[in-house]
Amino acid sequence: MAPVTATGSGSGSGSGSGEEMYALVERLYPLCRSITGDGVRATLEIVGEYVPLRVHEVPTGTQVLDWTVPQEWNIRDAYIADASGRRVVDFAASSLHVLGYSVPVSATMPLAELRAHLHTLPEHPSWVPYRTSYYRPEWGFCLAQETLDAMPDGEYEVRIDSTLADGHLTYAEHVVPGQVPDEVIVSCHVCHPSLANDNLAGVAVATFLARALAERTPYYTYRFLFAPGTIGAITWLARNRERVERVKHGLVLACAGDPGQLTYKRSRRGDAEIDRVMGHVLAASERPHEIREFTPYGYDERQFCSPGFDLGVGSLSRTPYAGYPEYHTSADDLDFVSPEAMADTLAVCREAFAVLDRNRRYLNLSPYGEPQLGRRGLYDALGGRSDTKQAQMAMLWVLSLSDGEHGLLDVAERSGLPFDTVAAAADALRGAGLIKA
């Protein structure tokens, strides 16, 4: 993988350092999460120590679009023990050892019969795979191939102390109020067990991004969703159809802490404002990165971008889903993610939302010929700046394109000037009464 390109020391800026995000990942890592259950609640309780959350409980059987909220799954213990009573596979050692949503089982059986319920990765014999069976009653264990190879034929005690019963699906929201009710959604999934990059790093970055945005009053209202993948986003959409029209932009955060370069996946529209903003910010930052076109496979951007909603929601990750060997295995551990990578991802999110918040359209109030800027003290205000000529050009470009049709991002892209310089020029011109939003 390409090395991380971190800004500054790797600690990030403003609210939340890479070390703080890593510490949050460490706290969340041992918890057994799934699409429902107490592991999700425990995760949200910890996140709630960092940002206030509104937690929602949706009952089993609730119709959500074309889906139904499933039964709730919880697990207390699970193991495979040999004839001596030694636990060969132990849930207490890693939550990955149990097939997610396994029904309860208590039996003794020969290895030949047990093998049908065992999942390994022969190509990576020391790794444990992550497997689930959410919507089909099943049970099983995940283990290292080398562990299976060392198991002699014979009888084994098999125990999964789980419950699958009517309960609830749990998700949470955090809202950062803005100057306008129009919303930006930031979504991350909280359903995976002990996988550090997918998606505890995304949860950590979202949490500290929310804290950073709360340090100021943003233009947009930012709604953070902490929900189980697929069914969680579908549940939120089903329960918030009247609010969807307020959602103007969105970003799904996943795989935010690995050493690979940043990857942005465009929305289904392909030309949504968030697509342009992310492309501009990544290019201007000169970070190694990749821009990918939308596909209807991946994370919850595909729910928000489904044709009936067609929201302008893209997805930001480092190495994308299934793009690294450690994906959905025990090798996606605390050593696979770093404070520097999470700080870099957070920095890009902050830069992108700063552009998104300031990308206004303006109207030139003196459109007949070039207004006299010196008479208004605008040139004098630039005295001593190292980028005086660039700032002057930015004013002229903003005046030229302030026709109610072009935003400041259009100005930056067409002029080749930094967005911050263009935005500062717009602020000066607005203060002089030459443009209005």
N, C-alpha and C positions, 0 to 999 in steps of 0.2 A: 504494500500500500504506500501511497505517497505520504511524506511526512506532514504533520500538522503545521499549518501556518498560523501561529498565534500572534495576537497583537499585544504589545507591551511585554510584561513579564510572564504572561500566561494567567494572571490572576483576574483578568477582566477589569472593567471599570465600573464605578457606581456601585449599585446594590448587588452584592453577591460576587464572591471570588470563585475561581475554579476549585479551590480547596473546599470551600463551603458546599459547593454542588457535589463534589466527590463525597464529602461526609454524609450528605443526604442519601446518595446512592448506597453508601455502606450501611446506613440504617435500614433502608428498604430491602436490601438484597436478600436477607434470610427468609423473608415472608413468603408464604405459599399463596400466590394470587391465582385467580381464574376469572372467568367472565361474571361470576357471582361469588358471594360468600364473605366470610369474615376476614379473609386475607385482603380483599379490596377495602373493606371498612378500616382495617388496621392501617393500610397504606394511606388512605385519605385522612385518617386521624393524625398521622405524622405530618403529612403535607399541610394540614390545617394548623400546625404549630408555626408555619412560615407565612402563610397567607390565609385569611378567613375564607372558609368554604361554606357554601350552601349545599348540603348533602340531600340527594333525592333517593327514595326507595320506591321502586316500581314493582307491584306484586306479580308473582308468577301467573301466567295465563293472560296477561294484558296484551291485547293486540296492538302491535306497533308496525304500521305500514303492512308489508306482506309477511311479517315475522310475528312470533309470539314469545313473550318473555319466558325463558325456560325455568325449570326448577332450580333451586339454589343448591350448590354443592359445597360441602365442608368436609374436611378430613382432619383426623386427630393423629393417626399413626398408620404405618404400613411397613411391611418387611417380608423378605424371603429368608427363612432360616434353614440351615442344614440339619442333619440328623443329630448333631451335637448341641443344637440350639443356637449356634452362632449365626448372627444376622449377616448373610452374604450381601444382601441389598437392604438398605435402611433409609426410609423416608427422613428420619431424623438427621441424617448426614447431608441430604440435599432434597429439596422439594421436586427436583426434576426426576427423581427416581420413580415417581408414580405417573402413569398415564392420566392426564388431566380429565376430571369428571368420571374417574373410575367408580363403578358401583361397588358396594361392599362385598367382600369375599373372605371366607374363613375356611380353609381346606388344607388337606395334605395330598400331594400328588407327585408322581414321578417327573423327573426332568423332561422326559420325552413329551409329556402332556403339557408341562409348564411352558415349553419353548414357544408355543403358539401365542403366548401372551407376553413375550419378551421382545424388546426393541433395542437394537444396538446400531453402531456405526462401524462396520468392518473396515472402512477406509481410514478411520481415525480410532484405533482400538482402545485408546485411553479416555476417550470422550463419552459423555452420556448425552443422548439425544433428548430433545423436548418434543413430546407428542401429546395429542389431546383427542378426545372423542366426545365433543360437546353434545351432539344431537343424536347419538346412537348409543344405547346402553352397552357398555363394554368395560372390561377391566384389564389392567396390564401394568408392567413395570418397564422402566428404561434403565439401562445399565451399560457399563463399558464392555466392549467386546472381549477385552482381556479378562474381565471378571467372569463372563460367561464361559470362556475357554477353560477357566480354572475350576469350574463346577463339575464334579464327577457325577456320573449317573447315580440315581438313588431317589429317595423320597425327600420332599421339601415341604416345610410348613409355609403356607401362603396366607397372609393376612392383610386386608385393607379395611381399616376402621374409618369408613366414610359415611356420609349421609347425602342423599339426593331426595329432596322433599320440597314441597311448596314453600316459598319464601319470597325473596325480592332480588331484583337487580339494582345495584347501587352505583350511582355516579355523582359527581360534584361539579359545581360551578364557582368560579371566582370572577367578579366583575370589577374592572377599574373604570370608574365613571369618566366620561369625556365631556367635551364642550358641546357635542351634538349626540343625539340618540342613535345615529347610524353606527353599526357595530363591525368590529373585526373579531373573528373567531380564531382562537388559538387552541388547537386540540392535540391531546396526547393520550395514548392508550395505557391503561393501568391493569391489564389482565394477565400479563405474563409473570411466571414465578421468578426464580433466581437467574435472570438474564440481565446483565448490567447495562449493555448497550441498547438492547431491545426489550423494554424501553425505559429503564430507570434513568438513563441519561437524558432522554427526552422529557421525562417528568421533572427532573431536576432543573433543566434549562427553562422549561415553562414556568416553574415555580419562581425562579429568580428573575425571569423576564417580567412576570407580574409585579414583583416587588420593585423592579427598576422603573416600570411605567408609572407606578403609584407615587414615585418621587416628584412627579410633575403632573400637571393636568393635561392629558393628551387631547388632541382634537377629537378623535373617534373614541367611542366607548369600546373597551376591550373585554371580551367574554372568554374566559379560559375554561375549557372542558376537560375534566379528568374522568375518563369513561372507559369501560372495557371495549376492546376492538370490535368493529362491525356492529354487533347487537347494541352496544352502547350508543354509538353515533345514530343508528337507526331509531333507537328509543328517543333520543333527544330531538331528532327531527320530527318524529311523530307527535311529540308533546309540545312542540314549539312552532307549529306551522304558521301561526299568526305572527310570529316574530321573525320568520325567515326573511321577509321582505326588508327588514332592517339591516341584514347582513350584507355589507358591501364588499368585504374582503375577508380572506381567511388563510391560515397557515397550519398545516399538520406537522408536528415535530416528532421525529422518530430517529433512532440510531444516531444520537447526537454526540457521542463521546468517544468513538473509535479513532484511530490514527489516520484514517483516509481523508481525502480531500472532500470539500463540501459539494453536495449534489442537490440541485433544485429541480423538482418535477413540476412542470406547468399544470395549470388547471385544465379542465376539459375544454374551456373556451380557447385557451392558447394565447389569448391577448388580453386577459384580465389585467387590471391595474397592478395587482400583486405580482403577476408574471413579469411585467415591465420593470417594476421596482426592484425585485430580486435580481433580475438580470443586470440592471444598471449598477446596483450596489456591489454585486460580486465582481463585475468587470472593473469598476472603478477602484475597488480595494486591491486589485492585482493578486488576490488569493488564487491558488490553483483551485479550479472548480469545474463542474460539468452542469450543463442545462439539459434536461431530458424532456421529451414530449410526454404528454399525458397518455397513460394506458389505464384501462379499467381494472387493473390488478395492483394491489399494494396495500396501503393503509386506508384510513378513513376519508381521505380526499375523494375516494371513489363514491362514497355515500353523499357527501356534500355536493359533488359535481354530477350526481345522477340527473338524467334529463329533466325530470319534473322539478327539481330544485335549481340545478345549473348555477350553483354559486361559484364565485370567483375564488376558489380555494386551491392553493398549491401545497406542495410538501417539501420540507427541508430536512435533509439528513446529511450525514457524512457518507460512509459507504452505504448504499441503499440495501433494502431488504433482500436477503438471499444472495447478496453480492460479496460475501466474505465467508470463508470456510467455517468460522466459529458461529455463524448464524444458527440460532435455535439448537445450541449445544451447550454443554457445561463449560466449554472454552470461552464463552461470552461471560467472563467473570470479572472480578474487580481489577484484575491485571490488564484486562483488554481495553478499559476506558481510562482516561486521564483527565486531571484538572485542566490541563492546557487545551485539550480538544473541546471540552465543554465550555470553557471561557471563550474560545474562538467562535463557537456556534452561537453563544449568547451575544457576543459582540456584533455578529452579522445581523441577528434578529433586531437588536437595538438600532443599528444603522438603517436597516430597511424600514422599520416602523417610524423612524424620524423622518425619512423621505416621504413615506405614505401620509403621515400627518400634515406635512407642509406642502403637499402637491396640490395647491389650489389653482383654480382658473381665475384670471383677473381681467378687468376691462380697463383699457386706456381711456382716461378722462380728458386727455388732450391729444386726440388722435390725428389732428391735421398738422402735419409737419412735426419735426422733432421739438419737444419742449425745451426751454432754456434751463438746463440743470444747474449751471453755475449760479444763476440768479436765486435759486432756491437753496443754495448752500450745499448741494449734494456733492459737488466735486471737492469743496473744501473739507467735507466730512471724511474724505478719503485720504487726506494728507498724511504722509508718513507711512502708509501701508505698503508692505512689500509687494502686494499684488494690486497696486492702484490701477494699472492699465486693465487687468483682468476684471476688476470690480466695475470699472467704467463700461467695459464691453458688456458686462452682465446687465447693467441698467438699460443699455440700448437694446439688447436682445429682449429683455422683459417688456419694454415698451412696445417693441415691434410685434411681439406675439401675444400681447394682452388684448385679445379680440373676443374673449369669452369662449373660445373654442380650444385653446391650447393651455395645458397646465404647465407648471414649472418644470416637471420632468421632460416635457416636450422641449422646453427652452434649453435645458441642460444637454439633452441628446443632440439637438440640432446645432447648438453653438459649440459643443465640445467642452463647455465649461463645467467645473465642479458644481454639483447640485447645491452644496452649502453656499457657494458664492452667489449663485442665482437666487436662492432663497433670501439671502441677506440683501441683495439688490432690491428684491420685491418688497421687503420690509421697509427699506429706505424710501422707495417710491410711494408706497402706501402712506407712510408718515408724512410725506410732502404733498399728499392729496392728488397725486398724478394717476393712481390706479385704485380700483376698488374690487373686492372679491365679488 
